[in-house]
Amino acid sequence: MLEKHLASVGRPTRRVRPGLERLAYHCPSLSLAPPLIDVTSSAFLDHHPLPPQYTADGVGLSPPLAWAGVPASARSIAILVEDADSPTAAPLVHAIAWHLSPVLPDLADGELMNRGEHPPLGMSSFARAGWTPPDPPPGAGPHRYGFQVFALDDDPDLGARPRRDALLTALRGHVVARGMIVGTYERAA
């Protein structure tokens, strides 16, 4: 999609970014929950590049994620992946998943793809259900992708294909712990 844009489009957008502080993880209503969840990936380290196979320049799989430290009081897990460096006022959503068992320790690569009913998947900012792989414009600089895991004291019914606002509304007052890992991706000019 964006890989076909000229670098002249990407360079001016380097200064227009929501930033990490605009990710859901840092929303005042969600950040009251302690950061007890340790989120990791066998594909990348925190604040390091995503391998191309997990981007629009590769096969576009969702990367594997693992987490530990979910409190015993949790009834479900929700995952939200956002681009903190999109040239938009708010972060772009790359994936929403919810209704995950609180004892589930991980997701294999490709599990956030739209391949079935589990996990239930919401809509990305690109109006697609499931994972939308990173696809920053050339020359836009590095983009940071927050893979956010929320442990909830509830298992909300979000209906079919919720968007970010519906997820954030459902999370308010129900997050008992949170965690995040950040992957980066950049296309050269």
Protein Blocks (a to p, Z undefined) as FASTA:
>chain_A
ZZmpcfklmmmmmmgcgbjmlpmklgmklmmpccfbccddfkbcehiacdfklmmklnop
acddddehiafkbcbdcdddddfkbccfbdcdfbdcehiafkbgbdcehklpcfbjbdcd
dddfkopghjdddfddehkapadddddddddfbdcdebjhiafklmmmmmnopafbdcdd
dddddddZZ
